[in-house]
């Protein structure tokens, strides 16, 4: 009996320690996420057709202005994606430490935040050739108590963005001058910290000089004259096990620097203060307002009728007309949702230049398409993509792809399968198939169209409140 009890006790102790060791091992694996990054390199990115980049919603990185995606980092990333022959998918993530985790987990391929290259960060990732150089400055309100030299930071409080290099820069100043200075790291992006300074909620922060210059153009009471650190190289971060991607991006950087492209983009966003002011102060900017276009209220009414998120319908309107009520395509499509004359007449639009009539005509057409596909594709998220493709290329061509999916063993209830066969409708083997009724089509353009709308919708959904 005693031996049995001892044996049970041994097993219990072994089990507890075994489980504890397992937990500790798992915790270590989670903590050291950078040691075994997911193996995704250029070939895998090209094969899947898109590259994922982490950006920040700031005036220096990425934002929405009048429905259009803009930003210094965004324009460079879009150019890079085009040179690689892939599409660009963006992930808005102001948390820098979380960005490195997503990168190594294979959820992203680039961190494009103008990161200063530090020894600490080089443990987490590799870095491209320098994109440029930045210095950092103290940002504060203009007053007679302004900080003009480091010694005046004694007993002051500075709020900075969490995980930025600003902490190390300030600690160096503290040590050098023997200052009692309080540094508070906040889970906020730089734009929010600046807004808090303007409102008087905090006294000061640290920003990259270019970002501070942009903010100073539309907040006249901001001062950024005290430099915290001199110019240093900044770059984009990549997984350590993606050498081919790193090589391709470095070649792209070298070519674009020689061509003057980087200088042109820099001037557009940082040297034209008037344009920066209007883009960043506009109610139609994700940096200062929550509107996409002057027609948001109409779009919201239309989306209520349709049963869509209004930001999805806004994405479609932007794709079709850029919110221009007078827009006319080469084929004769007109209005906010670019309807052809026969469709205008069918859905009761008498004046296509009238925003409400034009929008509701398009909404009624979308309702018709929704009813057409409802029984065949019951899942709403899948059906929306099929509706968008039908809106672009005609539901006859999409129905052909649906029939091909059935014939060749695809899943006719998923957009992925329908898109696969829609792209094949430019191949004689498929557009001459007996189940095809509408013939040849450049189906890949319709698939790209759906991707464009959904990518824009993802941005609206992240940056614009419902």
N, C-alpha and C positions, 0 to 999 in steps of 0.2 A: 504493500500500500504506500509505504514511504517512498519507495523507488518510483512508483507511478506518479506521486505528487511532485517529486523532484523533476521527473521528466516533463510533466506538464508545465512546471514553473520555468524550466529551461526553454521550452518551446515558446512560452509567453514572452520571456525576456528577449529571446532571439527574434521573435516576430516584431516586438516593439522597436528594437534597435534596427532591425532590417527595414521596417517601414520608415523609421526616422532617417536612416541613411539614404533611402530612396528619395524622400522628400528633399533632403539637403542637396542631393545630386541634381534633382529636377530644378530646385531653386537656383543652383549654380548655373545650370544650362540656360535658365531664363535670364539670369543676371549677365552672363557672358554671351549675349546673343551675337556678338560680332565675331566670335571665334569660328563659327561654322555657317557662314552666310549661304543662303539658297543659291545654287549654281545656275544663274541665268546670265548669258552673255549676248553679244550682238546677234548671233544667228537665231537664237530663240526669240529675240525681240522682233527681228525682221519677219520671221515665220508667223508670229501671231499678229503682226500688222500694226502695232502701236507701241509707243514708249511712254512710260509713266514718270512724271516729274512732280516733286513736292515743291510747292511755292507758298508764299505768304500773301495775304490780302492786304497789301500796302501800296502806296503810290509809287514805290520803287520796284515792285515785284509784279503784282497781278491784281486786276480789279475789273469791274463791269462799268462801262460808261455808255449811256444811251443804248443799252442792249448789246453793245459790242465788247468783246474781250480785249483788254489792253494791259500794258505794263512792260517795263524794261526787260524783266526776266522772261515774260511771256513771249514777247516778239523774238527774242533770241532762241528760245526753245522751239518755237514754231518753225523758225528757219532751220534749226538743227534737224528737227523731225523730217522736214521736207528733204533735206540733203541725204538723210538715211533711207528715204523712201517709205516712211511709216507715218501713222497719224499720231497726234499728241493728245494724251490724256493727263489731266492735271489733278493733283491732290492738294487741297488747301490745308495746311497744317502748321500753325504758328509755333507749336511746341517743338523745339529743336531736338531734344533728346528722343522724343517720340518719332521724329523724322528719321533719325539714325536707326531706330528699331525697325521701322517699316522698310527701310532700304535693305537691311540685312535679312529680313524675313521674306524678301522677294516681292513685297507689296508695292514697291516703287523701284525705279532704276536710276534716278538722279535726284539729289537734293540741290535745288537751284535757289539758293538764298544768299548769294554773295558771302560765303563763309570765309572767315580768316583761317588760314591753315595753322593749326597749333599741334603740339606734340600729343596732347590729350585726344584730339580729334583724329589724328593719324592712326591711332590704335583702332578706331571704329571704322575707318573707311580710307580709300585712296582718294586723291584729289586730281582734278584735271590741271592742265596748264592754267596759269592765272587768267581770269576773265578781265580783270582790271585791278585797280588799287583803290583803297579807301582809307580815310582817316576817321577818327571818332571825335565828337565834340560834346560839350555839355549844353543841354537845351534847358532854358529857364525863361521866366517872364522878365520883360524889361522893367526895371525899377531901380530905385536908389540903393537897394540892398543886393544888387546883382553880384554874382561871384566873378571876379576878374583875375584872380590868381589862386593857385592851389591852396595856399595857407588859409584862405577864407573858407575852405571846406570844413574847418574844424567844427565839430558838434552839429554838422548838418546831416540831413537824410536824403539819400538819392535812391529813387526807384528805377530799377532796370529790368529788362526782359530776362526771364529765366534762361539759364544755360548759354547765354551769350558771352562773348569774350570780354565784355565790359567789366565783369566782376574782377577778372585778373588784372585788367588795366587799372582799375580803381584801387585794388589792393596794393599794387606797386607804388601808386602815389601815396597811399596811407603809410606804407613802410618807409618810403623815401623821406617824407616830410613829418613823420611821427604824428599823424593826425588821428583823432578820435572821430571817425566818420562811419555812419550807419548805412549799410547797403542792403536794400530790400529787393529781393527778386520776385517779380510778379508773373503770374500765368497770363500775361496779356501781350498783345502785339504792340509794336511801336506806335501805331496810329492811336490806339486807346490811351497809351501813356501820355502822348502829346495832348490829346483832348483833355485829359485830367489836369495837365499843367495849365492849359488855357482857362479851364473852369476854376482854377485855384484849389483843387483837391490835393495836389502834390506840388512840390516846389521845383523839382528838376529831374531829368533823366539823361541818359547817354544815347546818342544815335550816330549812325554812320553819317558822315558829313553831307553826302548827296541827299540822303533822306531828310536831314535837317534843313537843307537849302530849299527843298520842295515845300516842306511844311511852313517855312518862313515866308514863302510867297503868298500864302493865304491866311496866315495868322501874323498880323503885323506886330503884335506885342511879344513875339518870341525872339530871344537872343541865342545865337549859337557861336559866339566869337571865341570862347575858350576851348582850345584844342586839348583833348585828353590823350590821344595817341597819334603819332605821325602816320603817313601813308604806309600801308602794308598790302601785300598781295591777297586777293580774294579769288576763290575758285568754287567749282561745283564738286560735290562729293559723289563717289561711285562705290559699289561693292568691290572688295579687294580681289574677288575671283572673276572679274569681268574685264580681262586685258584687251580683248578685241574692241569692246565698247569704248574703253578708255582711249585706245589708239585712234579710233574713228573720231571721237569728240575732239581730241587734241589736234588732229589734222584739220578738222572743221574750224577750230579756234584760230589756228595759224593762218588759214586761207582768209577767214573773215576779217582778221586784224589787218592783213596786207591790203585787202580790198577797201578798207575804210568803213566797212559795215558797222563795226562796233562804235566808231566815233559818231556815225549818223544816228544810231539808236540812242546813244548817250545824250547827244544834243537835243533830240526830240523830247526826252523825258526830264532832263535836268538843266538845260540851258534856256529853254523857252518858258520863262516863269509865267507869262500870261496864259498860255495854254494849260500849264499845270494848275493854275489857279481855277480856271473854269472846269477842268476835268475833275478836280478833287473837291470843289465846293458845290458842284451841281447836285440837285435833288435826284438826278438820274445817275448818280455815281454810287457804287457800293461802298465807297469810303465815307460818304457823308449823308447819304439818303437811303431810301428803300424803294425807289421807283425805278422801273426799267425804261418806260417810254411815256409820252404824253397820253397814250391810249390805254393805260393800265386799267382804268375803271371799266372801259368797254370790254377789254379782254377778260376781266374778272366776271362780267355778266355773261359773256359768251362761254366761259369755262364752266360756269354754274349750269348752263343749259346742256353743255356737253358732258359734264361729269368728270372733267380733267382738272388737275392742278393748274392754276392760272399761269404759273411760270412755264409749264410745258407748252401751253398754247402761245405764250409770248415768244418762246423759242422758235416755234413754227412761223409766227408772224415775222420775226427778225430774219429768219432764213429766207423767207419768200420776198419780203419787200424792204427790209431794214426800217420798218415803220414809216415808210413813205407812201402816203395815200395816192400819189400821182404816178407811182412806179408802173412802167409798162415793159414787159419782156419782149424779146425779139419775136416770140411766137404770138404776141398779142394778148397775153395774160395781163390783167390789171388789178389795181387795188391792194389793200393790205395783205390779203391772202392770195393774190395773183391768180384769179379765176379766169378761165377762158370765156369768151362771149356766150358759147352754148351753155356753159355751166351757170353763168350769171342769169341767163334767161330761165333756166330750169329751176333755180332756187330763188327766184323772185327779186333779183337785184336790179333795180332800175338805174341807179346812179352809182357806178363802181368807185367813184372818187369820194363818195360819202363814207366816212370811216365806219359808221355803225352798220350801214347796209352791206358794205364790203365784208366786214368781219362776220356778220351773221350769215351771209351767203356761204362763206367758207365753213362756218360752224355747222350749218345745215348739211353741207356736203359731207363733212366729217361724221355727222350723225348717220347719214345714209351708209357710209362705208363701215361704220361700226355695226350697224344692223346686218350688212352684207356678210361680215366675218364672224358674227357673234356665235353662231352654232358650231362653226368649224374650228374656231380658236376661242374656247371659253375663258382662258386665263387672261385677265385684262392687260397685264404688263406685256405679255407676248403679243396680244392683239393690237395694242397701240402702235408697236413698231411696224406691224403689217399694214395698219391703216396709214401710217406716214408714208410707207413705200407706195401704197396704192394712190395716195394723194399726189405723189411726185410723178409716177410713171404710168398710172392707170391700173385699176384693179384687175383688168383682163390679163395683163402680163404677170401680175403677182399671183393670180389664180392659176396660170400656167405653171409657175414655180411650185405652187401648192400641189398640183396634180403630179408633177415630176417627183416631188418628195414622196408621194404615196407610191408611185410606180417603182422607184428605186430604193425603197426601204428606209427612207428618212422619216423623221417625225413631223408630220404636217401640222402639228399644233405648236411648233416652236419657230420663232423667228430665225434662229440660227440655221435650221434646216432649210426653211424657205429661202433665206438669203443665199445659201450655198447654191441652190438651183437657179435662183434669179440671176446670179452672176454668170451662170452657164448658158443663159439665153442668147449669148452672142456667138455660141459654138453651134455650127450646123448640125452636129450630131444630136443636139438637144432641141434647138428651135424647129427642127424638122420632124421631131418625134410626133407620132399620131395624137398624143394627148395634149399637145400644144395647139391652142386655137388662135393666138394673137401673133405668132411668128417671132421674128428677130427683135431683140431689144438690148440696149446697153445697160443690162441689169446692174452692173457694178456701180454705175452712177447713182442708181436708186439706193443701193446699199450704203454708199458713202453719204448720201443725202440723209438717211436715217441716222447714221453715226453722227453727222454734224449736228442735227437737231438734239439728239440725246446728250451729246457732249456739252452743248450749250446749256441744256436743261440742267445737267449736273452742276454747272457753274452757278446758274441762277438759284438752284435749290440750296447751295451752300452759302451764297453771298447775299441773297435777297430773302427777307422773311416772308412767310406765307401770307 
